Amino acid sequence: MTVLLLSCPIFFFASLVQGLTGFGGGLVALPLLCLIMDIKLAVPLSILNGLATTMTMTFGLRRFMDRRRIMPLLVGSLPGVLAGALLLKMADPVSINRLLGVLLIAISAINLTIRPRPLNPHIFWGYAAGFFSGALTASVGAGGPPAIIYCTVTDWKKDEIKAVLTGFFVLNGIVIAVVHACSGMITRTTLTIFAATLLFAILGTRAGAALSARINRRMYLRLVYLLLVVLGMMMLAR
């Protein structure tokens, strides 16, 4: 019962962050969930709630969706998901978290201090970002950063960035949820906690989206990189 009660506010806050920036729900939820449950329960639970959150966001961002921008990320993520699911069973998640944390802090600090011009990277980098996003999401539930960094170095508008990330996370989340279900990682306990926290995740998403409508692209990107720095520090401290 304690786990259920604590999980509800965790997913409300995580979904609020997701609704505000278009990402970060899983990275916020996982460190907190790991304080009250095993990581092998926390990861698939975070995946399911993240899927519910991004599906809620999809409706509001549907006119900004661009299949040509989403597909490279999705196609690249498919082999990454399979690699990540294997990695979860074999590798040390602490080492993965620390490496990712260092990279997040370094990349975000650069973008916060020197404010580089948009790079508009080649589509190849979309496939690469998708692969690493899929692998990290399936292994430690923190696969957003590669796709986020890829999108934020373009010259896309704020809502276009959020739409690409949301569309990718919805499709990628479905794939990962299926892989976790087939591997036996989604159990009756997982589904019970997911059902109890679903409403809080949806309410948090709507609150975050309302806040996002009040900020411009420059402020949005600053929030994105500041959040990545915080999340990087959290991953180092896991």
C-alpha positions in Angstrom: 0.0 0.0 0.0 2.9 2.4 0.8 4.4 1.8 -2.6 1.0 2.7 -4.3 0.6 5.9 -2.3 4.1 7.1 -2.9 4.0 6.2 -6.6 1.0 8.5 -7.3 2.7 11.8 -6.5 5.9 10.6 -8.2 4.1 10.1 -11.5 2.1 13.3 -11.2 5.4 15.3 -10.9 7.2 13.2 -13.6 4.3 13.7 -16.0 4.1 17.4 -15.3 7.8 17.7 -16.4 7.0 15.6 -19.4 4.1 17.8 -20.4 6.2 20.9 -19.9 9.3 19.9 -21.9 8.2 17.0 -24.0 10.5 14.6 -22.2 12.0 13.8 -18.8 9.1 11.8 -17.2 11.1 8.6 -17.0 14.3 10.3 -15.9 12.4 12.0 -13.1 10.3 9.0 -12.0 13.0 6.3 -12.0 15.4 7.7 -9.3 12.4 8.3 -7.0 10.8 4.9 -7.8 14.0 3.1 -7.1 13.8 4.4 -3.5 10.6 2.4 -2.9 10.9 -0.6 -5.3 13.4 -2.7 -7.2 14.7 -1.3 -10.5 13.3 -4.3 -12.5 9.8 -3.3 -11.4 10.5 0.5 -11.7 11.7 0.4 -15.3 8.7 -1.3 -16.9 6.3 0.7 -14.7 8.0 3.9 -15.9 7.7 2.7 -19.5 3.9 2.1 -19.2 3.2 5.5 -17.5 5.5 7.2 -20.0 3.4 5.7 -22.8 0.2 6.9 -21.2 1.7 10.4 -20.8 3.0 10.7 -24.4 -0.3 9.4 -25.8 -2.1 12.1 -23.9 0.3 14.8 -25.3 -0.1 13.5 -28.9 -3.6 14.8 -29.2 -2.6 18.3 -28.3 0.4 18.3 -30.6 -1.1 16.4 -33.5 -1.0 19.3 -36.0 2.8 19.6 -35.5 3.5 15.9 -36.1 5.9 15.3 -39.0 6.4 11.6 -40.0 9.6 12.4 -41.9 11.2 13.7 -38.8 10.0 10.9 -36.5 10.7 7.9 -38.6 14.6 8.0 -38.5 14.4 8.0 -34.7 11.9 5.2 -34.6 13.6 3.0 -37.2 17.0 3.4 -35.4 15.4 2.6 -32.1 14.2 -0.9 -33.1 17.6 -2.7 -32.9 18.4 -0.5 -30.0 15.5 -1.8 -28.0 16.5 -5.4 -28.5 20.1 -4.5 -27.5 18.9 -2.6 -24.4 16.6 -5.4 -23.2 19.6 -7.8 -23.3 21.8 -5.2 -21.6 19.3 -4.9 -18.7 19.8 -8.5 -17.8 23.6 -8.6 -18.3 25.2 -5.3 -17.6 25.7 -3.1 -14.5 23.0 -0.4 -14.6 25.0 1.8 -12.2 27.8 2.1 -14.7 25.4 3.0 -17.5 23.7 5.6 -15.3 27.0 7.3 -14.4 28.3 7.4 -18.0 25.0 8.9 -19.2 24.9 11.4 -16.4 28.4 12.7 -17.3 27.4 13.1 -20.9 24.2 14.9 -20.1 25.9 17.4 -17.9 28.7 18.1 -20.3 26.5 18.6 -23.4 23.9 20.6 -21.6 26.6 22.9 -20.0 28.0 23.6 -23.4 24.6 24.6 -24.8 23.8 26.8 -21.8 27.0 28.7 -21.9 28.0 29.2 -25.6 24.5 28.9 -27.2 25.7 27.4 -30.5 23.8 28.0 -33.7 21.4 25.3 -35.0 23.4 22.5 -36.7 20.5 20.8 -38.5 22.3 17.4 -38.4 22.2 14.9 -41.3 19.4 12.3 -41.1 22.0 9.7 -40.3 22.2 11.2 -36.8 18.5 10.7 -36.4 19.0 6.9 -36.9 21.9 7.0 -34.5 20.0 9.0 -31.9 17.1 6.5 -32.2 19.3 3.5 -31.7 20.9 4.8 -28.5 17.5 6.1 -27.2 16.0 2.7 -27.7 18.9 0.9 -26.1 19.0 3.2 -23.0 15.2 3.2 -22.6 15.0 -0.5 -22.6 17.9 -1.0 -20.3 17.7 1.8 -17.7 14.5 3.6 -18.7 16.5 6.8 -19.5 16.6 6.8 -23.3 15.3 10.3 -24.0 18.6 12.3 -24.1 20.0 11.1 -27.5 16.7 12.0 -29.2 16.3 15.2 -27.2 19.8 16.4 -28.1 19.3 15.5 -31.8 16.0 17.6 -31.9 17.3 20.6 -30.0 20.3 21.2 -32.3 17.9 21.8 -35.2 16.1 25.0 -36.0 12.7 23.5 -35.4 10.1 25.5 -33.4 9.3 24.7 -29.8 6.1 22.8 -30.6 7.7 21.0 -33.5 10.4 19.7 -31.2 7.9 18.6 -28.7 5.8 16.9 -31.4 8.7 14.9 -32.8 9.8 13.8 -29.3 6.3 12.9 -28.4 5.6 11.0 -31.6 8.8 9.1 -31.2 8.3 8.3 -27.5 4.8 7.0 -28.2 5.9 4.6 -31.0 9.1 3.7 -29.2 7.2 3.1 -25.9 4.8 0.7 -27.6 7.7 -1.3 -28.9 9.5 -1.4 -25.6 6.3 -2.3 -23.7 5.8 -5.3 -26.0 9.5 -6.4 -25.6 9.2 -6.1 -21.8 5.9 -8.1 -21.8 7.3 -10.8 -24.0 10.4 -11.1 -21.7 8.2 -11.4 -18.6 9.2 -8.1 -17.1 5.6 -6.7 -17.0 3.9 -8.6 -14.2 0.6 -8.4 -12.3 2.2 -6.2 -9.8 3.4 -3.8 -12.5 -0.1 -3.6 -14.0 -1.7 -3.0 -10.6 0.5 -0.1 -9.8 0.2 1.3 -13.3 -3.7 1.3 -13.0 -3.5 3.1 -9.6 -1.2 5.8 -10.9 -2.6 6.4 -14.4 -5.0 9.2 -13.5 -2.2 11.1 -11.7 0.0 10.8 -14.8 -2.7 12.2 -17.0 -3.4 15.1 -14.7 0.3 15.9 -14.4 0.6 15.9 -18.2 -2.2 18.3 -18.7 -0.8 20.7 -16.0 2.6 20.6 -17.7 1.2 21.3 -21.2 -0.7 24.3 -19.8 2.6 25.7 -18.4 4.4 25.0 -21.7 2.0 27.2 -23.7 3.2 30.2 -21.7 6.9 30.1 -22.7 8.8 30.9 -25.9 11.4 28.7 -27.8 14.4 30.3 -26.1 13.1 29.8 -22.6 11.9 26.3 -23.6 15.4 25.3 -24.7 17.0 26.7 -21.5 14.5 24.7 -19.5 15.4 21.6 -21.5 19.1 21.9 -20.9 18.7 22.9 -17.3 16.6 19.8 -16.8 19.1 17.6 -18.5 21.8 18.9 -16.1 19.7 18.1 -13.1 18.8 14.7 -14.5 22.5 14.0 -15.2 23.3 14.8 -11.6 20.5 12.5 -10.4 21.8 9.7 -12.5 25.3 10.1 -11.1 23.8 10.0 -7.6 21.7 6.8 -8.2 
